[in-house]
């Protein structure tokens, strides 16, 4: 006879199984419905109009980025010609807005309309420089045929000018739909007057009615998550992620995107920032915490303008679970691309597992495998750095292989991280940077045409880019076992129309592979675990 405890355990097991079945069915339904959702990237401007060059994005900052001799914007202006030579076509800038303090990165957004122009929060310049520096950097990038992408922080504000009294309800941090206190008076830092800007560009002054929640009661000196009882809306938005019951609140003072004054101000800012900087698109921060209907309208409104039909948009929905991302892809219906966080997580796991990781599974569960036309692929970024809240760093034992997998294949749109390319005190590795520069040049000059995979060995895989009328193509081999015998561990691949030719290593032109009369060759990896082979005589 079962005890009450055993019966409860059985009931919990049944509930878990039913929940799992429901999630699986929902995912399969989403995948089925995605067939009617157009891919986003083909409709967007990723590079110079009319150019056949492979497009490539660069995230031009790290979390603690500073330049010892000049502002960050001046650093970008100086580097622009070099970045164009490497093959970059888009530059993702850090948030250009005034932060809550001078050293803030901009994710602690205070005033979106201040780009380093007004004396606010202790300085005129932002962490990155003055508005004049920013505009010169954007112009320098355009002069080198590179587009600029603005990091739009629209979820929250920080650094209010005054505290206000209002009523709010404290909620359970693990279930924001459950109240743990009755509604009561509190005091919060929710009044934004922007005294240094004097209503230039925007006359809106923010108060508690423009927000949904905050994490500090100044009156009781209490930390927690408080849902604001405003005059218009008395609850979280329904159109956000369901993690923690409702994930509208992330940090700071959470913006209510349903409020008509908020919507008007942010819609105006979207067009203004593009007109002011000449940028060609947005990286949308923290979208799982924002009202989806607002974001969709924000993208559509900014795109509905002469010259902006191909506006670029990429959204940060941070989840390694593809099943969580697919409903958002369906909801946005081709209006935005998404960072491929599941692929990044695969790279991170591969770097941790070393030779025990099966390289044949590297794309399993990734966005680029399911929806290549929506996937912005990346290896690391400012959030995944060691010590950050989303730390999931891809170590040097797999960093070069990961970059080869996003840069040299025909699927997805790759984004390179500044910290892997430029010397810095946070995360730089000289060997990785050396290989990365070679891979960038290979993407620019050789990685074109149809792709054929040879994923046959768990520790050594390869693929061929067949080339097109203007490019000869290339062969890529990578491994994750430094103990492999390079003389015997080879991937046999067919290079198509290059029968009887010779291929040589892009990294060491003394290394060669002979191609037989049927187009087959046996291609080894290298001591760096990444090798790119090109036809001898091609440059």
C-alpha positions in Angstrom: 0.0 0.0 0.0 1.4 3.4 -1.0 2.0 6.1 1.6 0.7 9.6 1.1 4.3 10.7 0.4 4.7 8.2 -2.3 1.3 9.2 -3.9 2.5 12.9 -3.9 5.7 11.8 -5.5 3.8 10.0 -8.2 1.5 13.0 -8.8 4.5 15.3 -9.1 6.1 12.8 -11.6 2.9 12.7 -13.7 2.7 16.5 -13.6 6.3 16.8 -14.7 5.8 14.3 -17.5 2.6 16.0 -18.8 4.4 19.4 -18.7 7.3 18.0 -20.7 4.9 16.5 -23.2 3.1 19.8 -23.5 6.4 21.7 -24.1 7.4 19.2 -26.7 4.1 19.5 -28.5 4.3 23.3 -28.3 7.8 23.2 -29.8 6.7 20.9 -32.7 3.7 23.1 -33.4 6.0 26.2 -33.4 8.4 24.5 -35.8 5.4 23.6 -38.1 4.1 27.2 -38.0 7.6 28.6 -38.7 7.3 27.3 -42.3 5.0 30.3 -42.9 7.4 32.8 -41.3 9.8 34.5 -43.7 13.5 34.5 -42.8 14.6 37.9 -41.5 18.2 38.2 -42.7 17.6 38.1 -46.5 15.4 41.2 -46.2 18.0 43.2 -44.2 21.0 45.3 -45.2 24.1 43.5 -43.9 26.7 45.2 -46.0 27.3 47.6 -48.8 24.4 47.7 -51.2 25.1 45.7 -54.3 28.3 44.1 -52.9 28.9 40.4 -53.3 31.3 40.3 -50.3 30.4 38.1 -47.4 28.9 40.3 -44.7 30.5 40.2 -41.2 29.6 42.1 -38.0 32.0 43.2 -35.3 31.0 43.9 -31.7 33.3 46.8 -31.1 33.6 46.7 -27.3 34.2 44.5 -24.2 32.6 44.9 -20.8 35.5 47.0 -19.4 36.6 48.5 -22.7 38.7 51.7 -22.3 41.5 53.2 -24.5 44.4 54.6 -22.6 45.1 57.5 -25.1 41.8 58.5 -26.7 38.0 58.2 -26.4 36.4 54.9 -27.5 34.7 56.6 -30.4 38.0 58.1 -31.6 39.5 54.6 -31.3 36.8 53.3 -33.6 37.3 56.1 -36.1 41.1 55.3 -36.2 40.5 51.6 -36.7 37.8 51.8 -39.3 40.1 51.4 -42.4 41.8 48.4 -40.8 38.5 46.8 -40.0 37.3 47.2 -43.6 40.4 45.4 -44.8 39.6 42.5 -42.5 36.2 42.2 -44.2 33.8 43.7 -41.6 30.7 45.3 -43.1 28.8 46.2 -39.8 30.0 47.6 -36.5 27.9 47.0 -33.4 28.5 50.0 -31.1 28.0 50.0 -27.3 24.9 51.9 -26.1 25.7 55.5 -26.9 23.3 57.1 -24.4 24.1 58.8 -21.1 24.4 56.2 -18.3 23.5 56.7 -14.6 27.2 57.4 -14.0 30.1 58.5 -16.2 31.8 55.1 -16.1 28.5 53.3 -17.0 28.4 51.3 -20.2 25.0 52.6 -21.2 23.1 49.5 -20.2 22.4 51.5 -17.0 20.4 53.8 -19.2 19.6 57.3 -17.8 18.9 59.5 -20.8 18.6 58.0 -24.3 18.5 61.5 -25.9 21.9 62.5 -24.5 24.7 61.0 -26.6 27.4 62.8 -24.8 26.2 66.4 -25.4 24.9 67.6 -22.1 26.4 68.0 -18.6 24.5 65.3 -16.8 25.5 62.6 -14.3 28.9 64.3 -13.6 30.1 64.9 -17.2 29.3 65.8 -20.7 30.9 62.8 -22.3 29.7 59.2 -21.8 32.1 56.4 -21.0 32.7 56.2 -24.8 33.2 59.9 -25.6 31.3 63.0 -26.7 28.5 63.2 -29.2 30.9 64.8 -31.7 33.3 61.9 -31.3 30.4 59.5 -31.9 29.3 61.2 -35.1 32.8 61.3 -36.5 33.3 57.6 -35.7 30.0 56.7 -37.5 31.1 58.8 -40.5 34.5 57.1 -40.6 32.8 53.7 -40.6 30.5 54.7 -43.5 33.5 56.1 -45.4 35.0 52.6 -45.2 31.7 51.0 -46.4 30.7 49.7 -43.0 27.3 50.2 -41.5 26.8 51.1 -37.8 24.4 49.3 -35.4 23.0 51.0 -32.4 22.6 49.0 -29.1 19.1 50.1 -28.0 18.5 49.7 -24.3 14.7 50.2 -24.1 13.8 47.9 -21.1 14.6 50.0 -18.1 16.1 53.3 -16.6 18.5 54.0 -13.8 19.8 57.0 -12.0 16.6 59.0 -11.4 16.8 62.6 -10.5 14.1 62.4 -7.7 12.3 59.9 -5.5 8.5 59.8 -5.6 5.8 58.4 -3.3 3.3 55.9 -4.8 1.6 52.6 -4.0 3.1 49.2 -5.0 2.9 45.5 -4.2 5.8 43.4 -3.3 6.0 40.1 -5.3 7.7 36.8 -5.1 11.0 37.0 -7.1 10.6 33.4 -8.3 6.9 33.9 -9.3 6.2 37.6 -10.1 2.5 36.7 -10.4 2.3 35.9 -6.7 1.9 38.9 -4.3 3.7 38.4 -1.0 2.5 41.7 0.6 -0.6 43.8 0.3 -0.5 47.0 -1.7 1.1 49.8 0.4 2.8 53.2 0.1 6.5 53.1 -0.9 9.0 55.6 -2.2 11.1 55.0 -5.3 13.6 56.7 -7.6 11.3 57.1 -10.5 11.4 60.8 -11.5 13.6 61.6 -14.5 13.7 65.3 -15.3 17.0 65.5 -17.3 17.8 69.0 -16.0 21.0 69.3 -18.1 19.2 68.7 -21.4 16.5 71.3 -20.8 13.9 69.4 -23.0 16.0 69.5 -26.1 15.0 66.8 -28.6 12.3 65.5 -26.2 10.1 67.3 -23.6 9.0 64.1 -21.8 9.7 63.9 -18.1 9.3 60.4 -16.6 7.5 59.6 -13.4 6.3 56.4 -11.7 3.2 56.1 -14.0 5.6 55.3 -16.8 7.0 52.3 -15.1 5.8 48.8 -14.0 8.3 47.9 -11.3 11.4 48.6 -9.3 13.7 46.8 -6.7 14.1 49.3 -3.9 11.7 51.0 -1.4 13.4 54.2 -0.2 10.7 54.7 2.4 11.3 51.3 4.2 14.9 50.9 3.0 13.9 47.5 1.7 15.1 45.6 -1.3 12.7 43.4 -3.3 10.7 43.4 -6.5 7.7 45.8 -6.3 4.9 46.0 -8.9 3.9 49.7 -9.2 0.2 50.6 -9.1 0.1 53.3 -11.7 -2.8 55.4 -12.8 -3.0 53.6 -16.2 -1.8 50.0 -15.8 -1.8 48.0 -12.6 0.2 45.0 -13.5 3.0 43.5 -15.6 2.7 43.3 -19.3 1.2 40.0 -20.5 3.4 40.0 -23.6 6.7 39.0 -22.1 8.6 35.8 -21.3 6.9 33.4 -18.8 10.0 32.6 -16.9 9.5 33.4 -13.1 5.8 33.5 -13.9 6.2 36.8 -15.7 9.6 38.2 -16.7 8.6 41.8 -17.3 10.9 43.0 -14.5 14.7 42.6 -15.0 16.4 45.4 -13.2 16.4 49.1 -12.3 13.1 50.9 -13.0 11.2 48.8 -15.5 9.6 50.7 -18.3 5.9 50.3 -19.1 5.8 50.0 -22.9 2.0 50.1 -22.9 1.9 53.7 -21.7 1.1 56.0 -24.7 3.6 58.7 -23.6 6.3 56.1 -23.3 5.5 54.6 -26.7 5.5 58.0 -28.4 8.9 59.0 -26.9 10.6 55.7 -27.7 9.2 55.6 -31.2 10.5 59.2 -31.8 13.9 58.3 -30.3 14.2 55.3 -32.7 13.9 57.5 -35.8 16.0 60.3 -34.3 19.0 58.1 -33.3 19.1 56.6 -36.8 18.9 60.1 -38.5 21.5 61.6 -36.1 24.1 58.9 -36.4 23.4 57.5 -39.9 23.1 54.0 -38.3 21.4 51.3 -40.3 19.9 49.2 -37.5 19.5 48.1 -33.9 20.7 45.5 -31.5 17.7 45.2 -29.2 18.7 44.4 -25.6 16.9 42.1 -23.2 13.8 41.5 -25.3 12.4 38.7 -23.2 11.6 41.3 -20.6 9.8 43.8 -22.9 6.3 43.9 -24.3 6.5 42.0 -27.7 3.7 44.1 -29.3 5.6 47.3 -28.5 8.9 45.9 -29.9 7.2 44.7 -33.1 5.7 48.1 -33.6 9.0 49.8 -32.8 10.8 47.9 -35.5 8.0 48.4 -38.1 7.8 52.2 -37.4 11.5 52.8 -37.7 11.6 50.7 -40.8 8.6 52.5 -42.4 10.7 55.4 -43.6 12.4 56.2 -47.0 15.8 54.5 -47.1 15.0 52.2 -44.1 13.1 49.3 -45.7 16.1 47.0 -45.2 16.8 48.2 -41.6 18.8 45.6 -39.7 17.5 44.3 -36.4 18.9 41.6 -34.1 17.4 40.7 -30.8 19.0 39.4 -27.6 16.7 36.7 -26.2 19.1 35.0 -23.8 18.3 31.3 -23.6 20.3 28.2 -24.6 17.0 26.4 -25.1 15.8 26.6 -28.7 12.3 25.7 -27.7 12.1 29.0 -25.7 13.2 31.1 -28.7 10.9 29.7 -31.4 7.7 31.3 -30.1 9.5 34.7 -30.4 10.6 34.0 -33.9 7.0 33.3 -34.8 5.7 36.3 -33.0 8.1 38.7 -34.8 7.3 37.2 -38.2 10.6 38.0 -39.9 11.0 41.5 -38.5 14.2 40.7 -36.4 17.0 38.2 -36.4 18.1 36.6 -33.2 21.5 35.8 -31.6 22.1 32.1 -31.7 22.6 31.6 -27.9 22.1 27.8 -28.2 25.1 27.5 -30.6 27.2 29.6 -28.3 26.3 27.2 -25.5 27.4 24.3 -27.6 30.7 26.0 -28.2 31.1 26.6 -24.4 30.3 22.9 -23.7 32.8 21.8 -26.4 35.5 23.9 -24.8 34.8 22.4 -21.4 34.6 18.8 -22.6 37.7 18.9 -24.8 38.3 15.7 -26.8 35.3 13.9 -25.2 32.9 16.3 -27.1 31.5 14.8 -30.4 32.0 17.5 -33.0 29.4 15.9 -35.3 26.8 17.2 -32.9 28.1 20.8 -32.7 25.0 22.3 -34.4 22.4 20.2 -32.6 19.7 22.3 -31.0 21.1 25.5 -32.6 19.1 28.3 -34.3 21.4 28.3 -37.3 20.4 24.6 -37.9 16.7 25.2 -37.6 16.4 28.8 -39.1 19.7 29.8 -40.7 18.0 32.9 -42.2 17.3 34.2 -38.6 20.5 33.3 -36.9 23.2 35.8 -35.9 26.0 33.5 -34.8 28.7 34.4 -32.3 31.4 32.8 -30.2 31.5 35.1 -27.2 30.4 38.6 -26.1 30.5 41.1 -23.3 28.0 39.1 -21.2 29.8 35.8 -21.5 33.1 37.1 -20.3 34.5 35.5 -17.1 33.0 37.2 -14.1 29.8 38.4 -15.9 26.3 37.4 -15.0 26.0 35.2 -18.1 29.5 33.8 -17.9 29.9 31.0 -20.4 33.3 31.7 -21.9 34.6 29.6 -24.8 38.2 28.8 -23.9 41.2 29.0 -26.1 41.1 25.2 -26.7 38.0 25.7 -28.9 37.8 29.4 -29.7 39.5 29.2 -33.1 37.4 26.1 -34.1 34.2 28.0 -33.1 35.1 31.0 -35.2 35.8 28.7 -38.2 32.3 27.3 -37.8 30.6 30.7 -37.9 32.9 32.5 -40.4 33.5 30.0 -43.1 30.1 28.2 -43.5 27.3 29.4 -45.6 24.6 29.6 -42.9 23.9 32.3 -40.4 25.3 35.8 -40.1 28.5 35.9 -37.9 29.5 38.4 -35.3 33.1 38.7 -34.0 33.9 39.9 -30.5 36.4 42.8 -30.0 37.9 41.0 -27.0 39.1 38.1 -29.3 40.5 40.4 -31.9 42.2 43.3 -30.1 44.7 43.2 -27.2 42.9 43.9 -23.9 43.3 43.1 -20.2 40.1 41.1 -19.9 40.1 38.1 -22.3 42.7 38.5 -25.1 44.7 35.5 -26.4 47.4 36.3 -29.0 47.2 32.9 -30.7 43.5 33.1 -31.1 43.7 36.6 -32.5 46.3 35.5 -35.1 44.2 32.7 -36.3 41.0 34.8 -36.2 42.5 37.4 -38.6 43.4 34.6 -41.1 39.8 33.2 -40.8 38.4 36.7 -41.5 40.4 37.0 -44.6 39.4 33.5 -45.7 35.7 34.6 -45.2 36.3 37.7 -47.3 38.2 36.0 -50.1 37.4 32.3 -50.3 34.4 31.1 -48.3 31.8 31.2 -51.1 29.5 28.9 -53.0 27.7 25.7 -52.0 28.8 23.8 -48.9 29.3 20.0 -48.5 29.9 18.6 -44.9 32.1 15.7 -44.0 31.2 15.2 -40.4 32.3 11.6 -40.1 34.7 11.5 -37.1 33.8 12.6 -33.6 37.1 14.5 -33.1 37.9 15.7 -36.6 35.4 17.1 -39.1 35.6 19.1 -42.4 33.5 20.9 -45.0 34.1 22.3 -48.4 33.0 25.6 -49.9 32.8 25.0 -53.6 33.3 28.6 -54.7 31.5 30.6 -57.3 32.2 32.5 -60.5 34.4 35.0 -58.6 35.9 32.9 -55.8 37.7 29.6 -55.8 36.3 28.3 -52.5 38.1 26.6 -49.7 38.4 23.4 -47.6 38.1 23.6 -43.8 39.3 21.0 -41.3 39.0 21.3 -37.5 39.5 19.0 -34.5 39.2 19.1 -30.8 41.9 16.6 -29.9 45.5 18.0 -29.9 46.8 14.4 -29.5 45.5 13.4 -33.0 48.2 12.1 -35.3 48.2 14.7 -38.1 49.8 12.3 -40.6 47.0 9.8 -40.3 44.0 11.8 -39.0 42.7 13.2 -42.3 39.3 14.0 -43.8 38.8 12.8 -47.3 36.8 15.4 -49.2 35.8 16.2 -52.8 36.6 19.7 -54.1 34.5 19.5 -57.2 36.0 21.0 -60.4 39.6 21.3 -59.2 40.7 17.8 -60.3 44.4 17.2 -60.5 45.2 20.5 -58.7 47.1 21.2 -55.5 45.7 22.8 -52.4 47.9 24.5 -49.8 47.4 25.7 -46.2 46.3 29.3 -45.7 48.4 29.3 -42.5 51.5 27.6 -43.9 51.9 27.5 -47.7 54.6 24.7 -47.4 51.8 22.3 -46.4 50.1 20.9 -49.5 47.4 18.3 -50.5 47.3 16.7 -54.0 43.8 16.4 -55.5 43.2 13.3 -57.6 41.6 13.1 -61.1 38.1 12.7 -59.5 38.5 15.7 -57.2 39.3 13.9 -54.0 41.9 14.9 -51.4 42.9 13.8 -47.9 43.0 17.0 -45.8 44.7 17.0 -42.3 44.0 19.5 -39.5 46.9 21.3 -37.8 48.6 21.7 -34.5 46.2 24.7 -33.9 43.3 22.3 -34.5 42.0 24.5 -37.4 43.2 24.4 -41.0 42.0 26.2 -44.1 43.1 24.9 -47.5 42.9 26.9 -50.7 43.8 26.1 -54.3 47.4 26.9 -55.1 47.7 29.9 -57.2 44.6 31.6 -55.7 45.0 34.8 -53.6 
